[in-house]
Amino acid sequence: MDIGSIIIWATFVLFAVYVVSIYNHLVRLKHNFSKAWSNIDLLLKQRHDEIPKLVETCKQ
């Protein structure tokens, strides 16, 4: 193997590592986005569950 083919292979490997890194970052962003919406849904459900208790407390 001459130096030219080594450079081409090294460039290919670095590009592949870069593509995998970008893909993993995008997947992580997707999961964080999903987790954030899940947290919002959970908080809204908790508030919805508290309303009858608050109404009952106010009636007393």
C-alpha positions, 0 to 999 in steps of 0.5 A, a space after each residue: 500500500 502506498 501513501 495515497 491509498 492509506 490517505 484515502 482509507 483514513 479519509 473514508 474511515 474518518 468520514 464514516 465515524 463523522 456520519 455515525 456521530 451525527 446520526 447518534 446525536 440526532 437520535 439523542 435529540 429525538 429521544 430528549 424531545 420525546 422525553 420532554 413532551 412526556 414530562 409535560 404530559 405527566 405534569 398536565 395529568 397531575 394538575 388535572 388530577 388535583 383539580 377535583 381535590 382543590 374543588 372539594 377543599 374550596 367547597 368545605 
